[in-house]
């Protein structure tokens, strides 16, 4: 695939998306010539956990995975908002089932676990206590059948997971390698 033909849907929480995990991959993809559309649970101004803002023009209810090569979830403290939105889990599952590249960084791999697509797969995730599940994030995903690697970035088939903002550049690069192969 030519880089200029790549289409990527990035999904962020309306409040509390992780600024670096969003801006680094988005800028990287755009510099490579990809079309990047940003989705959230609602249209309007989304606010990052460190105060950056982004004008979201697309609602998750309107996301058609067939228009994209990759579906990329961004983490941060707003992840539970995304995870609670019914379409998030459905989008992850449908994208995976359709052979799309699916990415999740930081806390957002829990969305992939809820979609059932990390069962039997290697993954990484930000390690912290998830108040909803009352256990650490790696333990929760492992309880759903995933195999925690502890690496900064883990690739298993068409799934790329990363553990946080320090891995954002590598996350973007690994996703890109799968997208243009």
N, CA and C atoms as an extended XYZ file, in Angstrom:
543
Properties=species:S:1:pos:R:3:atomname:S:1:resname:S:1:resid:I:1 pbc="F F F"
N         0.840       -1.183        0.000 N   UNK     1
C         0.000        0.000        0.000 CA  UNK     1
C         0.884        1.245        0.000 C   UNK     1
N         0.517        2.212       -0.794 N   UNK     2
C         1.221        3.495       -0.768 CA  UNK     2
C         0.840        4.241        0.499 C   UNK     2
N         1.816        4.899        1.108 N   UNK     3
C         1.573        5.617        2.356 CA  UNK     3
C         0.426        6.616        2.213 C   UNK     3
N         0.328        7.247        1.048 N   UNK     4
C        -0.712        8.253        0.853 CA  UNK     4
C        -2.115        7.646        0.795 C   UNK     4
N        -2.198        6.323        0.642 N   UNK     5
C        -3.492        5.648        0.616 CA  UNK     5
C        -3.958        5.191        1.992 C   UNK     5
N        -3.082        5.245        2.981 N   UNK     6
C        -3.409        4.745        4.316 CA  UNK     6
C        -4.457        5.614        4.988 C   UNK     6
N        -5.450        4.935        5.588 N   UNK     7
C        -6.499        5.631        6.331 CA  UNK     7
C        -6.560        5.045        7.734 C   UNK     7
N        -6.484        5.930        8.718 N   UNK     8
C        -6.418        5.513       10.115 CA  UNK     8
C        -7.494        6.237       10.917 C   UNK     8
N        -8.223        5.475       11.728 N   UNK     9
C        -9.183        6.058       12.673 CA  UNK     9
C        -8.544        6.002       14.055 C   UNK     9
N        -8.379        7.164       14.671 N   UNK    10
C        -7.868        7.234       16.039 CA  UNK    10
C        -9.042        7.537       16.956 C   UNK    10
N        -9.081        6.850       18.096 N   UNK    11
C       -10.200        6.979       19.018 CA  UNK    11
C        -9.691        7.503       20.354 C   UNK    11
N       -10.264        8.644       20.782 N   UNK    12
C        -9.863        9.271       22.041 CA  UNK    12
C       -11.086        9.497       22.934 C   UNK    12
N       -10.835        9.581       24.215 N   UNK    13
C       -11.901        9.918       25.164 CA  UNK    13
C       -12.205       11.409       25.055 C   UNK    13
N       -13.442       11.820       25.346 N   UNK    14
C       -13.780       13.240       25.281 CA  UNK    14
C       -13.083       14.055       26.378 C   UNK    14
N       -12.746       13.382       27.477 N   UNK    15
C       -11.998       14.005       28.571 CA  UNK    15
C       -10.969       13.003       29.060 C   UNK    15
N        -9.739       13.469       29.226 N   UNK    16
C        -8.719       12.622       29.825 CA  UNK    16
C        -7.980       11.700       28.882 C   UNK    16
N        -7.987       11.980       27.561 N   UNK    17
C        -7.117       11.185       26.695 CA  UNK    17
C        -5.674       11.569       27.006 C   UNK    17
N        -4.737       10.664       26.796 N   UNK    18
C        -3.337       10.949       27.096 CA  UNK    18
C        -2.750       11.726       25.926 C   UNK    18
N        -2.362       12.965       26.200 N   UNK    19
C        -1.929       13.916       25.175 CA  UNK    19
C        -0.807       13.389       24.278 C   UNK    19
N         0.243       12.836       24.870 N   UNK    20
C         1.403       12.365       24.104 CA  UNK    20
C         1.043       11.126       23.293 C   UNK    20
N         0.289       10.227       23.900 N   UNK    21
C        -0.112        9.005       23.201 CA  UNK    21
C        -0.972        9.312       21.975 C   UNK    21
N        -1.627       10.463       21.988 N   UNK    22
C        -2.439       10.896       20.851 CA  UNK    22
C        -1.595       11.682       19.849 C   UNK    22
N        -0.905       12.711       20.318 N   UNK    23
C        -0.224       13.625       19.393 CA  UNK    23
C         0.949       12.979       18.668 C   UNK    23
N         1.741       12.157       19.352 N   UNK    24
C         2.913       11.563       18.701 CA  UNK    24
C         2.500       10.645       17.539 C   UNK    24
N         1.608        9.656       17.753 N   UNK    25
C         1.202        8.827       16.604 CA  UNK    25
C         0.466        9.618       15.518 C   UNK    25
N        -0.423       10.506       15.921 N   UNK    26
C        -1.177       11.274       14.923 CA  UNK    26
C        -0.228       12.062       14.032 C   UNK    26
N         0.714       12.779       14.639 N   UNK    27
C         1.677       13.564       13.860 CA  UNK    27
C         2.532       12.654       12.976 C   UNK    27
N         2.955       11.519       13.509 N   UNK    28
C         3.762       10.564       12.748 CA  UNK    28
C         2.998       10.077       11.524 C   UNK    28
N         1.754        9.648       11.719 N   UNK    29
C         0.949        9.145       10.606 CA  UNK    29
C         0.736       10.231        9.549 C   UNK    29
N         0.459       11.430        9.998 N   UNK    30
C         0.211       12.522        9.056 CA  UNK    30
C         1.485       12.879        8.287 C   UNK    30
N         2.637       12.852        8.959 N   UNK    31
C         3.905       13.117        8.270 CA  UNK    31
C         4.195       12.052        7.215 C   UNK    31
N         3.691       10.858        7.428 N   UNK    32
C         3.872        9.769        6.460 CA  UNK    32
C         2.885        9.866        5.301 C   UNK    32
N         1.936       10.797        5.384 N   UNK    33
C         0.978       11.002        4.304 CA  UNK    33
C        -0.355       10.315        4.483 C   UNK    33
N        -0.586        9.719        5.644 N   UNK    34
C        -1.849        9.024        5.895 CA  UNK    34
C        -2.984       10.008        6.153 C   UNK    34
N        -4.188        9.565        5.886 N   UNK    35
C        -5.386       10.289        6.309 CA  UNK    35
C        -5.710        9.799        7.712 C   UNK    35
N        -5.865       10.723        8.643 N   UNK    36
C        -6.152       10.374       10.032 CA  UNK    36
C        -7.443       11.069       10.452 C   UNK    36
N        -8.445       10.280       10.795 N   UNK    37
C        -9.701       10.806       11.317 CA  UNK    37
C        -9.764       10.476       12.798 C   UNK    37
N       -10.231       11.442       13.588 N   UNK    38
C       -10.286       11.265       15.034 CA  UNK    38
C       -11.742       11.144       15.473 C   UNK    38
N       -12.003       10.107       16.261 N   UNK    39
C       -13.343        9.805       16.757 CA  UNK    39
C       -13.351        9.849       18.280 C   UNK    39
N       -14.516       10.172       18.821 N   UNK    40
C       -14.731       10.091       20.262 CA  UNK    40
C       -16.199        9.741       20.493 C   UNK    40
N       -16.576        9.660       21.756 N   UNK    41
C       -17.962        9.317       22.080 CA  UNK    41
C       -18.913       10.424       21.653 C   UNK    41
N       -18.399       11.645       21.562 N   UNK    42
C       -19.187       12.792       21.114 CA  UNK    42
C       -18.309       13.704       20.261 C   UNK    42
N       -18.940       14.456       19.372 N   UNK    43
C       -18.230       15.473       18.606 CA  UNK    43
C       -18.001       16.685       19.505 C   UNK    43
N       -17.011       17.486       19.154 N   UNK    44
C       -16.733       18.699       19.922 CA  UNK    44
C       -15.308       18.687       20.443 C   UNK    44
N       -15.038       19.561       21.383 N   UNK    45
C       -13.686       19.702       21.909 CA  UNK    45
C       -13.388       18.625       22.943 C   UNK    45
N       -12.380       17.809       22.650 N   UNK    46
C       -11.892       16.808       23.600 CA  UNK    46
C       -10.705       17.418       24.335 C   UNK    46
N       -10.576       17.077       25.596 N   UNK    47
C        -9.509       17.633       26.423 CA  UNK    47
C        -8.617       16.510       26.949 C   UNK    47
N        -7.315       16.691       26.735 N   UNK    48
C        -6.359       15.699       27.191 CA  UNK    48
C        -6.085       15.812       28.676 C   UNK    48
N        -5.442       14.798       29.228 N   UNK    49
C        -5.152       14.772       30.664 CA  UNK    49
C        -4.159       15.850       31.076 C   UNK    49
N        -3.397       16.388       30.118 N   UNK    50
C        -2.461       17.474       30.415 CA  UNK    50
C        -2.938       18.802       29.839 C   UNK    50
N        -4.203       18.859       29.394 N   UNK    51
C        -4.803       20.126       28.991 CA  UNK    51
C        -4.829       20.422       27.508 C   UNK    51
N        -4.223       19.596       26.667 N   UNK    52
C        -4.325       19.873       25.237 CA  UNK    52
C        -5.773       19.635       24.801 C   UNK    52
N        -6.151       20.267       23.716 N   UNK    53
C        -7.512       20.095       23.208 CA  UNK    53
C        -7.458       19.678       21.744 C   UNK    53
N        -8.536       19.031       21.310 N   UNK    54
C        -8.645       18.628       19.922 CA  UNK    54
C       -10.105       18.717       19.511 C   UNK    54
N       -10.353       19.298       18.341 N   UNK    55
C       -11.715       19.425       17.821 CA  UNK    55
C       -12.111       18.135       17.117 C   UNK    55
N       -12.876       17.304       17.807 N   UNK    56
C       -13.308       16.011       17.273 CA  UNK    56
C       -14.498       16.231       16.345 C   UNK    56
N       -14.352       15.762       15.109 N   UNK    57
C       -15.399       15.940       14.109 CA  UNK    57
C       -16.218       14.680       13.860 C   UNK    57
N       -15.844       13.565       14.521 N   UNK    58
C       -16.513       12.295       14.245 CA  UNK    58
C       -16.916       11.597       15.540 C   UNK    58
N       -18.146       11.111       15.556 N   UNK    59
C       -18.648       10.353       16.700 CA  UNK    59
C       -18.461        8.857       16.448 C   UNK    59
N       -18.149        8.120       17.506 N   UNK    60
C       -17.969        6.675       17.378 CA  UNK    60
C       -19.181        5.979       16.779 C   UNK    60
N       -20.364        6.514       17.014 N   UNK    61
C       -21.562        5.865       16.470 CA  UNK    61
C       -21.571        5.888       14.943 C   UNK    61
N       -20.747        6.762       14.351 N   UNK    62
C       -20.689        6.884       12.900 CA  UNK    62
C       -19.477        6.203       12.273 C   UNK    62
N       -18.631        5.570       13.099 N   UNK    63
C       -17.409        4.973       12.568 CA  UNK    63
C       -17.719        3.722       11.748 C   UNK    63
N       -17.278        3.728       10.514 N   UNK    64
C       -17.406        2.576        9.622 CA  UNK    64
C       -16.009        1.989        9.448 C   UNK    64
N       -15.745        0.860       10.096 N   UNK    65
C       -14.391        0.297       10.073 CA  UNK    65
C       -13.924       -0.046        8.669 C   UNK    65
N       -14.860       -0.294        7.763 N   UNK    66
C       -14.486       -0.665        6.399 CA  UNK    66
C       -13.802        0.465        5.639 C   UNK    66
N       -13.877        1.682        6.153 N   UNK    67
C       -13.228        2.827        5.513 CA  UNK    67
C       -11.773        2.994        5.950 C   UNK    67
N       -11.297        2.140        6.872 N   UNK    68
C        -9.973        2.340        7.468 CA  UNK    68
C        -9.108        1.091        7.384 C   UNK    68
N        -7.804        1.335        7.371 N   UNK    69
C        -6.824        0.257        7.417 CA  UNK    69
C        -6.495       -0.112        8.860 C   UNK    69
N        -6.611        0.869        9.748 N   UNK    70
C        -6.268        0.637       11.153 CA  UNK    70
C        -7.211        1.417       12.059 C   UNK    70
N        -7.507        0.794       13.201 N   UNK    71
C        -8.302        1.419       14.256 CA  UNK    71
C        -7.369        1.522       15.463 C   UNK    71
N        -7.142        2.744       15.947 N   UNK    72
C        -6.122        3.000       16.960 CA  UNK    72
C        -6.748        3.645       18.191 C   UNK    72
N        -6.737        2.924       19.310 N   UNK    73
C        -7.267        3.434       20.572 CA  UNK    73
C        -6.158        4.123       21.365 C   UNK    73
N        -6.483        5.293       21.909 N   UNK    74
C        -5.550        6.061       22.739 CA  UNK    74
C        -5.992        5.932       24.195 C   UNK    74
N        -5.018        5.814       25.076 N   UNK    75
C        -5.317        5.621       26.495 CA  UNK    75
C        -5.375        6.915       27.281 C   UNK    75
N        -5.081        6.794       28.559 N   UNK    76
C        -5.150        7.917       29.482 CA  UNK    76
C        -6.254        7.700       30.492 C   UNK    76
N        -6.380        8.625       31.453 N   UNK    77
C        -7.391        8.465       32.501 CA  UNK    77
C        -8.827        8.499       32.000 C   UNK    77
N        -9.045        8.910       30.757 N   UNK    78
C       -10.389        8.896       30.181 CA  UNK    78
C       -10.787        7.549       29.597 C   UNK    78
N        -9.896        6.576       29.661 N   UNK    79
C       -10.183        5.254       29.083 CA  UNK    79
C       -11.496        4.653       29.575 C   UNK    79
N       -11.824        4.724       30.878 N   UNK    80
C       -13.112        4.155       31.303 CA  UNK    80
C       -14.328        4.767       30.588 C   UNK    80
N       -14.224        6.035       30.172 N   UNK    81
C       -15.312        6.662       29.423 CA  UNK    81
C       -15.474        5.944       28.080 C   UNK    81
N       -14.355        5.717       27.393 N   UNK    82
C       -14.398        5.002       26.114 CA  UNK    82
C       -14.871        3.571       26.300 C   UNK    82
N       -14.347        2.922       27.315 N   UNK    83
C       -14.661        1.518       27.560 CA  UNK    83
C       -16.142        1.322       27.852 C   UNK    83
N       -16.757        2.292       28.509 N   UNK    84
C       -18.174        2.202       28.860 CA  UNK    84
C       -19.088        2.457       27.659 C   UNK    84
N       -18.544        3.074       26.619 N   UNK    85
C       -19.336        3.381       25.434 CA  UNK    85
C       -19.488        2.091       24.611 C   UNK    85
N       -20.721        1.590       24.426 N   UNK    86
C       -20.930        0.275       23.797 CA  UNK    86
C       -20.232        0.091       22.451 C   UNK    86
N       -20.175        1.114       21.637 N   UNK    87
C       -19.571        0.965       20.315 CA  UNK    87
C       -18.076        0.700       20.360 C   UNK    87
N       -17.386        1.106       21.428 N   UNK    88
C       -15.934        0.911       21.497 CA  UNK    88
C       -15.570       -0.563       21.407 C   UNK    88
N       -16.201       -1.374       22.226 N   UNK    89
C       -15.911       -2.802       22.238 CA  UNK    89
C       -16.319       -3.427       20.909 C   UNK    89
N       -17.476       -3.036       20.392 N   UNK    90
C       -17.953       -3.563       19.106 CA  UNK    90
C       -17.001       -3.183       17.975 C   UNK    90
N       -16.526       -1.946       17.975 N   UNK    91
C       -15.588       -1.486       16.943 CA  UNK    91
C       -14.307       -2.311       16.994 C   UNK    91
N       -13.776       -2.520       18.204 N   UNK    92
C       -12.548       -3.308       18.344 CA  UNK    92
C       -12.758       -4.723       17.809 C   UNK    92
N       -13.854       -5.348       18.192 N   UNK    93
C       -14.131       -6.732       17.768 CA  UNK    93
C       -14.357       -6.802       16.262 C   UNK    93
N       -15.179       -5.918       15.737 N   UNK    94
C       -15.471       -5.927       14.302 CA  UNK    94
C       -14.211       -5.646       13.482 C   UNK    94
N       -13.381       -4.711       13.941 N   UNK    95
C       -12.144       -4.395       13.218 CA  UNK    95
C       -11.228       -5.614       13.189 C   UNK    95
N       -11.070       -6.245       14.332 N   UNK    96
C       -10.221       -7.440       14.405 CA  UNK    96
C       -10.775       -8.561       13.518 C   UNK    96
N       -12.070       -8.802       13.634 N   UNK    97
C       -12.702       -9.859       12.849 CA  UNK    97
C       -12.615       -9.596       11.343 C   UNK    97
N       -12.495       -8.321       10.971 N   UNK    98
C       -12.399       -7.947        9.553 CA  UNK    98
C       -10.959       -7.910        9.053 C   UNK    98
N       -10.012       -8.263        9.923 N   UNK    99
C        -8.606       -8.282        9.522 CA  UNK    99
C        -7.927       -6.936        9.545 C   UNK    99
N        -8.551       -5.951       10.168 N   UNK   100
C        -7.939       -4.627       10.276 CA  UNK   100
C        -6.821       -4.655       11.311 C   UNK   100
N        -5.950       -3.682       11.246 N   UNK   101
C        -4.929       -3.508       12.264 CA  UNK   101
C        -5.597       -2.784       13.426 C   UNK   101
N        -5.398       -3.304       14.632 N   UNK   102
C        -6.013       -2.730       15.825 CA  UNK   102
C        -4.899       -2.390       16.805 C   UNK   102
N        -4.885       -1.139       17.253 N   UNK   103
C        -3.888       -0.704       18.215 CA  UNK   103
C        -4.540       -0.190       19.483 C   UNK   103
N        -3.837       -0.373       20.598 N   UNK   104
C        -4.309        0.151       21.884 CA  UNK   104
C        -3.086        0.437       22.747 C   UNK   104
N        -3.062        1.617       23.335 N   UNK   105
C        -1.927        2.036       24.151 CA  UNK   105
C        -2.398        2.409       25.551 C   UNK   105
N        -1.524        2.218       26.522 N   UNK   106
C        -1.732        2.626       27.907 CA  UNK   106
C        -2.810        1.752       28.555 C   UNK   106
N        -3.910        2.349       28.938 N   UNK   107
C        -5.011        1.673       29.617 CA  UNK   107
C        -5.987        1.062       28.608 C   UNK   107
N        -5.942        1.541       27.372 N   UNK   108
C        -6.954        1.126       26.392 CA  UNK   108
C        -6.885       -0.343       25.944 C   UNK   108
N        -5.801       -1.094       26.167 N   UNK   109
C        -5.890       -2.517       25.841 CA  UNK   109
C        -7.004       -3.242       26.611 C   UNK   109
N        -7.487       -2.658       27.706 N   UNK   110
C        -8.621       -3.272       28.411 CA  UNK   110
C        -9.872       -3.283       27.524 C   UNK   110
N        -9.972       -2.338       26.610 N   UNK   111
C       -11.087       -2.328       25.653 CA  UNK   111
C       -10.976       -3.551       24.742 C   UNK   111
N        -9.765       -3.834       24.287 N   UNK   112
C        -9.548       -5.003       23.427 CA  UNK   112
C        -9.844       -6.290       24.187 C   UNK   112
N        -9.481       -6.313       25.472 N   UNK   113
C        -9.777       -7.497       26.297 CA  UNK   113
C       -11.280       -7.696       26.409 C   UNK   113
N       -12.023       -6.604       26.608 N   UNK   114
C       -13.479       -6.711       26.705 CA  UNK   114
C       -14.103       -7.165       25.387 C   UNK   114
N       -13.424       -6.877       24.284 N   UNK   115
C       -13.905       -7.318       22.970 CA  UNK   115
C       -13.566       -8.789       22.721 C   UNK   115
N       -12.767       -9.374       23.611 N   UNK   116
C       -12.406      -10.780       23.487 CA  UNK   116
C       -11.278      -11.051       22.509 C   UNK   116
N       -10.628       -9.993       22.019 N   UNK   117
C        -9.621      -10.214       20.977 CA  UNK   117
C        -8.201      -10.390       21.516 C   UNK   117
N        -8.015      -10.291       22.830 N   UNK   118
C        -6.690      -10.549       23.389 CA  UNK   118
C        -6.564      -11.955       23.975 C   UNK   118
N        -7.634      -12.720       23.940 N   UNK   119
C        -7.589      -14.094       24.438 CA  UNK   119
C        -6.622      -14.909       23.574 C   UNK   119
N        -5.616      -15.477       24.225 N   UNK   120
C        -4.615      -16.243       23.505 CA  UNK   120
C        -3.576      -15.405       22.798 C   UNK   120
N        -3.605      -14.091       23.013 N   UNK   121
C        -2.679      -13.164       22.354 CA  UNK   121
C        -1.710      -12.566       23.374 C   UNK   121
N        -0.529      -12.216       22.891 N   UNK   122
C         0.433      -11.486       23.713 CA  UNK   122
C         0.065      -10.007       23.686 C   UNK   122
N         0.235       -9.340       24.826 N   UNK   123
C        -0.125       -7.929       24.941 CA  UNK   123
C         0.771       -7.246       25.965 C   UNK   123
N         0.743       -5.917       25.923 N   UNK   124
C         1.298       -5.122       26.997 CA  UNK   124
C         0.269       -4.049       27.331 C   UNK   124
N         0.450       -3.411       28.482 N   UNK   125
C        -0.529       -2.444       28.971 CA  UNK   125
C         0.132       -1.594       30.053 C   UNK   125
N        -0.394       -0.411       30.294 N   UNK   126
C         0.009        0.384       31.450 CA  UNK   126
C        -0.396       -0.400       32.697 C   UNK   126
N         0.513       -0.484       33.647 N   UNK   127
C         0.222       -1.222       34.876 CA  UNK   127
C        -0.307       -0.249       35.925 C   UNK   127
N        -1.526       -0.459       36.314 N   UNK   128
C        -2.168        0.341       37.349 CA  UNK   128
C        -3.432       -0.362       37.781 C   UNK   128
N        -3.962        0.055       38.910 N   UNK   129
C        -5.196       -0.553       39.398 CA  UNK   129
C        -6.381        0.013       38.641 C   UNK   129
N        -7.191       -0.867       38.129 N   UNK   130
C        -8.399       -0.478       37.419 CA  UNK   130
C        -9.537       -0.506       38.437 C   UNK   130
N       -10.069        0.668       38.820 N   UNK   131
C       -11.103        0.713       39.857 CA  UNK   131
C       -12.348       -0.102       39.514 C   UNK   131
N       -12.702       -0.153       38.250 N   UNK   132
C       -13.896       -0.896       37.849 CA  UNK   132
C       -13.733       -2.400       38.102 C   UNK   132
N       -12.548       -2.920       37.837 N   UNK   133
C       -12.317       -4.359       37.958 CA  UNK   133
C       -11.618       -4.740       39.261 C   UNK   133
N       -11.190       -3.725       40.022 N   UNK   134
C       -10.546       -3.933       41.325 CA  UNK   134
C        -9.341       -4.866       41.236 C   UNK   134
N        -8.587       -4.694       40.156 N   UNK   135
C        -7.333       -5.436       39.990 CA  UNK   135
C        -6.437       -4.647       39.049 C   UNK   135
N        -5.195       -5.036       38.975 N   UNK   136
C        -4.265       -4.370       38.067 CA  UNK   136
C        -4.638       -4.696       36.619 C   UNK   136
N        -4.322       -3.758       35.735 N   UNK   137
C        -4.713       -3.882       34.340 CA  UNK   137
C        -4.154       -5.144       33.681 C   UNK   137
N        -2.896       -5.473       33.951 N   UNK   138
C        -2.318       -6.676       33.347 CA  UNK   138
C        -3.006       -7.936       33.868 C   UNK   138
N        -3.380       -7.930       35.149 N   UNK   139
C        -4.076       -9.081       35.726 CA  UNK   139
C        -5.470       -9.235       35.116 C   UNK   139
N        -6.140       -8.087       34.904 N   UNK   140
C        -7.475       -8.140       34.308 CA  UNK   140
C        -7.412       -8.746       32.902 C   UNK   140
N        -6.497       -8.236       32.070 N   UNK   141
C        -6.417       -8.740       30.698 CA  UNK   141
C        -5.972      -10.200       30.693 C   UNK   141
N        -5.069      -10.551       31.600 N   UNK   142
C        -4.656      -11.957       31.707 CA  UNK   142
C        -5.840      -12.841       32.095 C   UNK   142
N        -6.732      -12.312       32.939 N   UNK   143
C        -7.917      -13.091       33.333 CA  UNK   143
C        -8.864      -13.305       32.149 C   UNK   143
N        -8.698      -12.490       31.107 N   UNK   144
C        -9.491      -12.625       29.878 CA  UNK   144
C        -8.756      -13.464       28.827 C   UNK   144
N        -7.631      -14.076       29.253 N   UNK   145
C        -6.921      -14.994       28.365 CA  UNK   145
C        -5.695      -14.440       27.676 C   UNK   145
N        -5.340      -13.163       27.956 N   UNK   146
C        -4.164      -12.568       27.326 CA  UNK   146
C        -2.871      -12.976       28.009 C   UNK   146
N        -1.761      -12.855       27.272 N   UNK   147
C        -0.435      -13.203       27.780 CA  UNK   147
C         0.414      -11.933       27.883 C   UNK   147
N         0.574      -11.418       29.107 N   UNK   148
C         1.295      -10.166       29.342 CA  UNK   148
C         2.787      -10.334       29.072 C   UNK   148
N         3.365       -9.420       28.270 N   UNK   149
C         4.787       -9.496       27.931 CA  UNK   149
C         5.661       -8.605       28.807 C   UNK   149
N         5.130       -7.475       29.258 N   UNK   150
C         5.934       -6.518       30.001 CA  UNK   150
C         6.778       -5.625       29.104 C   UNK   150
N         6.684       -5.805       27.796 N   UNK   151
C         7.442       -4.987       26.852 CA  UNK   151
C         6.783       -3.617       26.691 C   UNK   151
N         7.533       -2.672       26.131 N   UNK   152
C         6.965       -1.352       25.856 CA  UNK   152
C         5.896       -1.434       24.768 C   UNK   152
N         6.189       -2.227       23.733 N   UNK   153
C         5.259       -2.426       22.618 CA  UNK   153
C         5.240       -3.919       22.297 C   UNK   153
N         4.054       -4.450       22.072 N   UNK   154
C         3.900       -5.866       21.722 CA  UNK   154
C         3.044       -5.974       20.466 C   UNK   154
N         3.517       -6.778       19.523 N   UNK   155
C         2.754       -7.059       18.304 CA  UNK   155
C         2.379       -8.535       18.330 C   UNK   155
N         1.104       -8.833       18.103 N   UNK   156
C         0.657      -10.207       17.947 CA  UNK   156
C        -0.334      -10.218       16.790 C   UNK   156
N         0.117      -10.687       15.654 N   UNK   157
C        -0.720      -10.655       14.461 CA  UNK   157
C        -0.992       -9.217       14.045 C   UNK   157
N        -2.273       -8.861       13.935 N   UNK   158
C        -2.659       -7.495       13.548 CA  UNK   158
C        -2.950       -6.609       14.753 C   UNK   158
N        -2.573       -7.049       15.951 N   UNK   159
C        -2.820       -6.270       17.164 CA  UNK   159
C        -1.509       -5.702       17.682 C   UNK   159
N        -1.507       -4.389       17.935 N   UNK   160
C        -0.346       -3.715       18.516 CA  UNK   160
C        -0.794       -3.071       19.818 C   UNK   160
N        -0.111       -3.417       20.908 N   UNK   161
C        -0.390       -2.787       22.197 CA  UNK   161
C         0.883       -2.124       22.700 C   UNK   161
N         0.703       -1.067       23.492 N   UNK   162
C         1.842       -0.341       24.052 CA  UNK   162
C         1.492        0.086       25.470 C   UNK   162
N         2.532        0.359       26.272 N   UNK   163
C         2.304        0.576       27.698 CA  UNK   163
C         2.203        2.025       28.157 C   UNK   163
N         2.374        3.004       27.290 N   UNK   164
C         2.217        4.370       27.767 CA  UNK   164
C         2.939        5.394       26.912 C   UNK   164
N         2.970        6.643       27.382 N   UNK   165
C         3.478        7.741       26.572 CA  UNK   165
C         4.931        7.597       26.128 C   UNK   165
N         5.763        6.972       26.940 N   UNK   166
C         7.162        6.809       26.536 CA  UNK   166
C         7.299        5.855       25.357 C   UNK   166
N         6.301        5.047       25.118 N   UNK   167
C         6.304        4.098       24.000 CA  UNK   167
C         5.528        4.628       22.793 C   UNK   167
N         5.043        5.861       22.847 N   UNK   168
C         4.165        6.391       21.795 CA  UNK   168
C         4.819        6.398       20.415 C   UNK   168
N         6.088        6.761       20.335 N   UNK   169
C         6.764        6.788       19.029 CA  UNK   169
C         6.923        5.376       18.476 C   UNK   169
N         7.379        4.455       19.305 N   UNK   170
C         7.545        3.075       18.855 CA  UNK   170
C         6.188        2.463       18.477 C   UNK   170
N         5.166        2.781       19.249 N   UNK   171
C         3.795        2.338       18.957 CA  UNK   171
C         3.393        2.783       17.554 C   UNK   171
N         3.603        4.063       17.260 N   UNK   172
C         3.269        4.606       15.943 CA  UNK   172
C         4.053        3.895       14.849 C   UNK   172
N         5.340        3.698       15.071 N   UNK   173
C         6.186        3.061       14.061 CA  UNK   173
C         5.763        1.612       13.798 C   UNK   173
N         5.450        0.872       14.848 N   UNK   174
C         5.045       -0.529       14.682 CA  UNK   174
C         3.695       -0.618       13.977 C   UNK   174
N         2.765        0.257       14.343 N   UNK   175
C         1.480        0.294       13.639 CA  UNK   175
C         1.706        0.594       12.159 C   UNK   175
N         2.551        1.579       11.886 N   UNK   176
C         2.804        1.990       10.505 CA  UNK   176
C         3.392        0.849        9.675 C   UNK   176
N         4.313        0.091       10.270 N   UNK   177
C         4.910       -1.042        9.552 CA  UNK   177
C         3.836       -2.050        9.132 C   UNK   177
N         2.864       -2.274        9.998 N   UNK   178
C         1.777       -3.201        9.642 CA  UNK   178
C         0.855       -2.597        8.594 C   UNK   178
N         0.593       -1.308        8.695 N   UNK   179
C        -0.332       -0.644        7.781 CA  UNK   179
C         0.199       -0.675        6.346 C   UNK   179
N         1.476       -0.408        6.159 N   UNK   180
C         2.001       -0.277        4.773 CA  UNK   180
C         2.582       -1.577        4.217 C   UNK   180
N         2.535       -2.643        4.977 N   UNK   181
C         3.108       -3.918        4.465 CA  UNK   181
C         2.407       -4.433        3.235 C   UNK   181
